[in-house]
Amino acid sequence: MTDRGCNDEDIYKHRELTDAIICCFYTVYNTLGFGFLEKVYENALLLELAKRQITATAQWPITVYYGENPVGDYFADILVEGKVIVEVKAVKQLAPEHESQLFNYLRATEIEVGLLLNFGPQPQVRRRSFDNRRKASRGG
């Protein structure tokens, strides 16, 4: 699958950190299984990250601008080490709108790497990257 605004070399930015986050995801998934609300998984993931001494901030605020005017406020589920946005889902199957949400969070910030983690019946992980140079060229 090709990402809009991404190239192969950008996908692996912060790879060591994203690999550690994914390891935490599977640890939480294997411990809790599926069927809980997203907030339960978010809290458990934060605990697992902290246990591994990985700094994470819950409900990280994102302001969306239209030109220079703020037009909306959102909250990414988790920001890890100030480098990776993590969006937590607990759905049967990831949908295109979930990936668009993460992509737009990347586009609206200076963060270049995101993970979409689904604690559904089958665990799912999507890595996304959007280089800041490409954001500037798109006006985003």
C-alpha positions as CSV (number, residue, x, y, z in Angstrom):
1,M,0.0,0.0,0.0
2,T,1.4,3.4,-0.9
3,D,1.1,6.3,1.5
4,R,0.1,9.7,0.2
5,G,3.0,12.1,0.8
6,C,5.4,9.4,1.9
7,N,8.4,7.6,0.4
8,D,10.1,4.4,1.4
9,E,13.0,6.0,3.2
10,D,10.7,8.0,5.4
11,I,8.6,5.0,6.6
12,Y,11.5,3.7,8.7
13,K,12.3,7.0,10.5
14,H,12.5,6.3,14.3
15,R,12.4,2.6,13.5
16,E,13.9,1.5,16.8
17,L,11.3,3.5,18.8
18,T,8.4,2.3,16.7
19,D,9.6,-1.3,17.0
20,A,9.7,-0.8,20.8
21,I,6.1,0.6,20.8
22,I,4.9,-2.3,18.7
23,C,6.5,-4.7,21.1
24,C,4.6,-3.0,24.0
25,F,1.4,-3.2,21.9
26,Y,1.7,-7.0,21.5
27,T,2.6,-7.4,25.2
28,V,-0.6,-5.5,26.1
29,Y,-2.7,-7.4,23.5
30,N,-1.4,-10.8,24.7
31,T,-2.2,-9.9,28.3
32,L,-5.6,-8.3,27.8
33,G,-6.9,-9.8,24.6
34,F,-9.6,-8.0,22.8
35,G,-13.0,-6.7,23.8
36,F,-12.2,-3.7,26.1
37,L,-12.8,0.0,25.2
38,E,-9.9,1.9,23.6
39,K,-9.2,3.8,26.9
40,V,-8.4,0.5,28.7
41,Y,-5.8,-0.3,26.0
42,E,-4.5,3.3,26.0
43,N,-3.9,3.2,29.7
44,A,-2.3,-0.3,29.6
45,L,0.0,0.8,26.7
46,L,1.1,3.8,28.7
47,L,2.0,1.6,31.7
48,E,3.9,-0.8,29.4
49,L,5.8,2.1,27.8
50,A,6.7,3.5,31.3
51,K,7.8,0.1,32.4
52,R,10.3,0.1,29.6
53,Q,11.3,3.7,30.4
54,I,9.8,5.1,27.2
55,T,8.4,8.6,27.7
56,A,4.8,9.0,26.6
57,T,2.1,11.6,26.9
58,A,-1.6,10.7,26.8
59,Q,-4.2,12.8,25.0
60,W,-1.6,15.1,23.2
61,P,-3.4,18.2,21.9
62,I,-3.3,19.1,18.2
63,T,-4.7,22.3,16.8
64,V,-5.6,22.4,13.2
65,Y,-5.1,25.6,11.2
66,Y,-6.7,26.9,8.1
67,G,-4.0,29.4,7.0
68,E,-3.1,31.2,10.2
69,N,-6.5,30.6,11.8
70,P,-7.2,27.8,14.3
71,V,-10.2,25.8,13.1
72,G,-10.3,22.8,15.4
73,D,-8.7,21.0,18.3
74,Y,-8.1,17.3,18.5
75,F,-6.2,14.9,20.8
76,A,-3.9,12.2,19.6
77,D,-4.1,9.2,22.0
78,I,-0.4,9.0,22.8
79,L,2.7,10.9,21.8
80,V,5.9,8.9,22.4
81,E,9.2,10.5,23.0
82,G,8.0,13.6,21.2
83,K,8.5,11.7,17.9
84,V,5.7,9.2,17.3
85,I,1.9,9.7,17.4
86,V,0.1,6.5,18.5
87,E,-3.6,6.2,17.7
88,V,-5.3,3.4,19.6
89,K,-8.3,1.6,18.1
90,A,-10.4,-1.3,19.4
91,V,-12.5,-2.2,16.3
92,K,-13.2,-5.3,14.3
93,Q,-11.1,-4.2,11.4
94,L,-9.2,-1.0,10.6
95,A,-10.9,1.2,8.1
96,P,-9.6,3.9,5.7
97,E,-11.0,6.6,7.9
98,H,-8.7,5.4,10.8
99,E,-5.7,5.7,8.6
100,S,-6.8,9.1,7.4
101,Q,-7.2,10.3,11.0
102,L,-3.6,9.4,11.7
103,F,-2.4,10.8,8.4
104,N,-4.1,14.1,9.2
105,Y,-2.6,14.2,12.7
106,L,0.8,13.9,11.1
107,R,-0.1,16.5,8.5
108,A,-1.3,19.0,11.2
109,T,1.9,18.7,13.3
110,E,5.6,18.6,13.0
111,I,5.6,14.9,14.0
112,E,6.6,12.7,11.1
113,V,5.9,9.2,12.2
114,G,2.6,7.6,13.4
115,L,1.4,4.2,14.5
116,L,-2.2,3.0,14.3
117,L,-2.7,0.1,16.7
118,N,-5.9,-1.9,16.7
119,F,-6.7,-4.1,19.7
120,G,-9.5,-5.9,17.7
121,P,-10.2,-9.6,17.3
122,Q,-6.9,-9.7,15.3
123,P,-4.2,-7.3,16.3
124,Q,-3.3,-4.8,13.6
125,V,-0.4,-2.4,13.2
126,R,0.0,0.3,10.6
127,R,3.1,2.6,10.4
128,R,2.8,5.9,8.7
129,S,5.3,8.6,7.9
130,F,4.9,12.1,6.5
131,D,8.2,14.0,6.0
132,N,8.0,17.7,7.2
133,R,9.6,18.8,3.9
134,R,6.7,17.4,2.0
135,K,4.2,19.0,4.4
136,A,5.7,22.4,3.7
137,S,5.4,21.9,0.0
138,R,1.7,21.0,0.3
139,G,1.0,24.0,2.6
140,G,0.1,21.6,5.5
